[in-house]
Amino acid sequence: MQTKLLAACAFVLGAITATGASAAGAANAAADGPYPNRPITFVLSASAGGASDSVTRILAEDLSTRLGQPVVVENKPGGGGIIGTTAVAKARPDGYTILFTFPQAVLNNRFLYSKLPYDPVRDLTFITEVSGGDMVMTVPAALPITNITELLAYGGRHGLTFGNWGPGSYAHLIATYLGKSKKIGVTPISYKGESPMLQDVAGGNVNVAVSTLIAAQPYLQNGRLRAIAVTGGKRLPSLASVPTLAEQGLSEPEYDMTGLLLMMAPTGTPAPILERLEKEVRAAIDNPKFRARLQPLGLYAIGKGAAAARKHYDEMYPVQERLVKISGARLD
């Protein structure tokens, strides 16, 4: 009850702040002339070369045509999304600096840090969820584990080492939750990214890990890893024989882990600009060609708009708060 009350208060405060900021933003936008009349920058809080970078650039390419202005992607990785998110949260709210980031930056970090350089509710507003990607749980091919039942049995006898791509990451939170909820010994092993993590799993140095499909695919294809589950609500087309966690009895919302790419703008960005961006992004995402370009990345398009993104955020809030609390993770 207290958590919901705090979340509601934060939302109301953010709305009040946004009202004043929006008026200032509208005045700035009016002074600039019709939108857009100059290049737009998409700030991605991740490194170049990954799946999220590919999606952002695909969308930027499409929107540059639809909007009639260049759309430039600027990568600002680091700090669990804090660097890129801060840059946009403090940017002029005129529609020319747009954030592409992940739930960790605007949700999990609220519980992992005692203080952030931005307030996600006060300083940022949703445009849409761009894409999602269900994760795949893998084990070394040499390990005699083919499903969740066997994983839990093995963990009960020997304990589990569970790879993740950093303290406080979804993979880390799921590892600690699995251990405590199933009362088995789970030791989270943190890495600086998916690549070194999967190398260690494939080499038999770690028992299990959760990762994006695109990162695990080479190891699945060469037979060094075995997929035992996927994290989303349905099976992946490219791994149709691999059941979901829910199908195997892990149906709690804590296990519903999807890699989301969020599109946000600084609070105070004028409503007509937000509406234009949402409209054009929805049109781009609804294009079958866009969706087809996401499939090889192991991703699917969302693009349901700002209201749906905010609703999903509110639904994730108590779940992620609970996961961080159970993990005991702190990053400051």
ChimeraX attribute file (.defattr): number of C-alpha atoms within 10 A of each C-alpha:
attribute: neighborCount
match mode: 1-to-1
recipient: residues
	/A:1	6
	/A:2	7
	/A:3	12
	/A:4	12
	/A:5	10
	/A:6	11
	/A:7	16
	/A:8	13
	/A:9	12
	/A:10	15
	/A:11	16
	/A:12	14
	/A:13	13
	/A:14	19
	/A:15	16
	/A:16	11
	/A:17	16
	/A:18	22
	/A:19	13
	/A:20	12
	/A:21	19
	/A:22	19
	/A:23	15
	/A:24	17
	/A:25	23
	/A:26	19
	/A:27	12
	/A:28	16
	/A:29	22
	/A:30	12
	/A:31	9
	/A:32	13
	/A:33	9
	/A:34	10
	/A:35	17
	/A:36	18
	/A:37	13
	/A:38	13
	/A:39	15
	/A:40	21
	/A:41	18
	/A:42	24
	/A:43	24
	/A:44	29
	/A:45	28
	/A:46	23
	/A:47	14
	/A:48	16
	/A:49	8
	/A:50	12
	/A:51	22
	/A:52	27
	/A:53	20
	/A:54	15
	/A:55	21
	/A:56	22
	/A:57	19
	/A:58	15
	/A:59	19
	/A:60	21
	/A:61	16
	/A:62	17
	/A:63	20
	/A:64	15
	/A:65	11
	/A:66	13
	/A:67	17
	/A:68	13
	/A:69	15
	/A:70	17
	/A:71	22
	/A:72	17
	/A:73	21
	/A:74	21
	/A:75	17
	/A:76	19
	/A:77	18
	/A:78	13
	/A:79	14
	/A:80	23
	/A:81	21
	/A:82	20
	/A:83	18
	/A:84	23
	/A:85	34
	/A:86	22
	/A:87	19
	/A:88	27
	/A:89	24
	/A:90	15
	/A:91	17
	/A:92	19
	/A:93	26
	/A:94	27
	/A:95	24
	/A:96	22
	/A:97	24
	/A:98	26
	/A:99	28
	/A:100	28
	/A:101	27
	/A:102	22
	/A:103	20
	/A:104	20
	/A:105	20
	/A:106	21
	/A:107	19
	/A:108	22
	/A:109	25
	/A:110	19
	/A:111	21
	/A:112	21
	/A:113	12
	/A:114	10
	/A:115	11
	/A:116	15
	/A:117	12
	/A:118	18
	/A:119	17
	/A:120	24
	/A:121	20
	/A:122	21
	/A:123	22
	/A:124	26
	/A:125	24
	/A:126	23
	/A:127	28
	/A:128	26
	/A:129	26
	/A:130	25
	/A:131	23
	/A:132	21
	/A:133	25
	/A:134	24
	/A:135	27
	/A:136	27
	/A:137	24
	/A:138	28
	/A:139	27
	/A:140	26
	/A:141	19
	/A:142	13
	/A:143	14
	/A:144	12
	/A:145	21
	/A:146	16
	/A:147	20
	/A:148	19
	/A:149	13
	/A:150	13
	/A:151	19
	/A:152	20
	/A:153	13
	/A:154	17
	/A:155	19
	/A:156	16
	/A:157	10
	/A:158	12
	/A:159	17
	/A:160	21
	/A:161	19
	/A:162	24
	/A:163	27
	/A:164	28
	/A:165	23
	/A:166	19
	/A:167	20
	/A:168	24
	/A:169	19
	/A:170	24
	/A:171	25
	/A:172	25
	/A:173	25
	/A:174	25
	/A:175	25
	/A:176	23
	/A:177	21
	/A:178	17
	/A:179	21
	/A:180	14
	/A:181	9
	/A:182	13
	/A:183	12
	/A:184	19
	/A:185	18
	/A:186	21
	/A:187	17
	/A:188	24
	/A:189	19
	/A:190	19
	/A:191	16
	/A:192	11
	/A:193	12
	/A:194	19
	/A:195	13
	/A:196	15
	/A:197	25
	/A:198	29
	/A:199	17
	/A:200	17
	/A:201	23
	/A:202	24
	/A:203	15
	/A:204	17
	/A:205	14
	/A:206	21
	/A:207	24
	/A:208	30
	/A:209	29
	/A:210	29
	/A:211	26
	/A:212	20
	/A:213	25
	/A:214	17
	/A:215	18
	/A:216	25
	/A:217	18
	/A:218	12
	/A:219	20
	/A:220	17
	/A:221	10
	/A:222	8
	/A:223	13
	/A:224	20
	/A:225	26
	/A:226	25
	/A:227	26
	/A:228	23
	/A:229	26
	/A:230	30
	/A:231	25
	/A:232	21
	/A:233	16
	/A:234	15
	/A:235	18
	/A:236	22
	/A:237	10
	/A:238	12
	/A:239	13
	/A:240	11
	/A:241	12
	/A:242	21
	/A:243	21
	/A:244	27
	/A:245	25
	/A:246	18
	/A:247	15
	/A:248	13
	/A:249	10
	/A:250	15
	/A:251	14
	/A:252	10
	/A:253	12
	/A:254	17
	/A:255	22
	/A:256	20
	/A:257	21
	/A:258	19
	/A:259	20
	/A:260	21
	/A:261	25
	/A:262	23
	/A:263	28
	/A:264	26
	/A:265	26
	/A:266	31
	/A:267	29
	/A:268	25
	/A:269	26
	/A:270	22
	/A:271	14
	/A:272	13
	/A:273	19
	/A:274	21
	/A:275	14
	/A:276	16
	/A:277	20
	/A:278	20
	/A:279	16
	/A:280	16
	/A:281	25
	/A:282	19
	/A:283	15
	/A:284	21
	/A:285	20
	/A:286	15
	/A:287	12
	/A:288	10
	/A:289	10
	/A:290	18
	/A:291	17
	/A:292	13
	/A:293	16
	/A:294	19
	/A:295	14
	/A:296	13
	/A:297	19
	/A:298	20
	/A:299	26
	/A:300	20
	/A:301	24
	/A:302	20
	/A:303	24
	/A:304	19
	/A:305	20
	/A:306	19
	/A:307	12
	/A:308	16
	/A:309	22
	/A:310	16
	/A:311	10
	/A:312	12
	/A:313	16
	/A:314	16
	/A:315	12
	/A:316	17
	/A:317	18
	/A:318	13
	/A:319	17
	/A:320	22
	/A:321	17
	/A:322	15
	/A:323	22
	/A:324	24
	/A:325	15
	/A:326	15
	/A:327	18
	/A:328	11
	/A:329	18
	/A:330	14
	/A:331	12
	/A:332	7
